[in-house]
Amino acid sequence: GLSFGMYWLSAGVNDPQSPHTEDEIYEVVAGRGAIEMAGDRHAIEPGSVISIPRHVEHKFVDVTEDLALVVVFGPPEGDLR
């Protein structure tokens, strides 16, 4: 099974995320910024798709335009806690 939702970050905010117990996929619907994942930084924009394995440190940074992201967790968020 999977779970999904929306994740929003306003321009200039610090992303408070910590690693999750599930694999994640994000699709950027709107906005611009970057993602830091396991020490690497990648620019993101509408249409970007990001896959993050469980337990990997990640956060959105340098958010220059409000971000709207679809997030999918597999298995459903909270199932592996």
MOCORNOR-V41328 format. One record per pair of residues at least 4 apart in sequence whose C-alpha atoms are under 7 Angstrom apart, sorted by the first residue. I is the first residue (numbers start at 0). GAP is how many residues later the second one is. If there is no record, write none. Layout:
BEGIN
<<I,GAP> <I,GAP>>
END
This chain:
BEGIN
<<0,73> <0,74> <0,75> <1,70> <1,71> <1,72> <1,73> <1,74> <2,69> <2,70> <2,71> <2,73> <2,74> <3,67> <3,68> <3,69> <4,65> <4,66> <4,67> <5,62> <5,63> <5,64> <5,65> <6,61> <6,62> <6,63> <6,64> <7,59> <7,60> <7,61> <8,4> <8,57> <8,58> <8,59> <9,56> <9,57> <10,52> <10,53> <10,54> <10,55> <11,50> <11,51> <11,52> <13,47> <14,44> <14,45> <14,46> <16,42> <17,39> <17,40> <18,35> <18,36> <18,37> <18,38> <18,39> <19,34> <19,35> <20,33> <20,34> <20,59> <20,60> <21,32> <21,51> <21,52> <21,53> <21,55> <22,29> <22,30> <22,31> <22,50> <22,51> <23,27> <23,28> <23,29> <23,47> <23,48> <23,49> <23,50> <24,24> <24,25> <24,26> <24,27> <24,46> <24,47> <24,48> <25,23> <25,24> <25,25> <25,43> <25,44> <25,45> <25,46> <26,20> <26,21> <26,22> <26,23> <26,42> <26,43> <26,44> <27,17> <27,18> <27,19> <27,20> <27,21> <27,40> <27,41> <27,42> <28,17> <28,18> <28,39> <28,40> <28,41> <29,15> <29,16> <29,37> <29,38> <30,14> <30,15> <30,34> <30,35> <30,36> <30,37> <31,12> <31,13> <31,31> <31,32> <31,33> <31,35> <32,10> <32,11> <32,12> <32,28> <32,29> <32,30> <32,31> <32,32> <33,7> <33,8> <33,9> <33,10> <33,26> <33,27> <33,28> <33,29> <34,6> <34,7> <34,8> <34,9> <34,23> <34,24> <34,25> <34,26> <35,4> <35,5> <35,6> <35,22> <35,23> <35,24> <35,25> <36,4> <36,20> <36,21> <36,22> <37,18> <37,19> <37,20> <43,4> <51,4> <72,4> <74,4>>
END
